[in-house]
Amino acid sequence: VAVRPLTPEEKKDGAKTGVVVERSGGAAARAGVQAGDVIVGVGAAKVTSPEELKSLIDKSGKTVALLIERQGRQIYVPVKIG
């Protein structure tokens, strides 16, 4: 998955925190993560930067629950790691 920080404009449009998915592939794509999704959290932890997302995923076990915001709705997407 390739992600980037939210732009100031995206923050004004309602997304408060998270990172934007630019490209989805591998396990994330198979789980349903799509380009344009905003990854808001990993489990109960909020994500504020791409580095924080990587750190939280690295600390997780074999499956991680990504909190995704898509079209104004938030859903958890379970992603198998490795």
Buried (B, 14 or more C-beta within 10 A) or exposed (E): BEBEBBEEEBEEEEBEBBBBBEEBEEBBBEBBBEEEBBBBBBEEBBBBBBEBBBBBBEEBEEEBBBBBBBEEEEEEBEBEEE
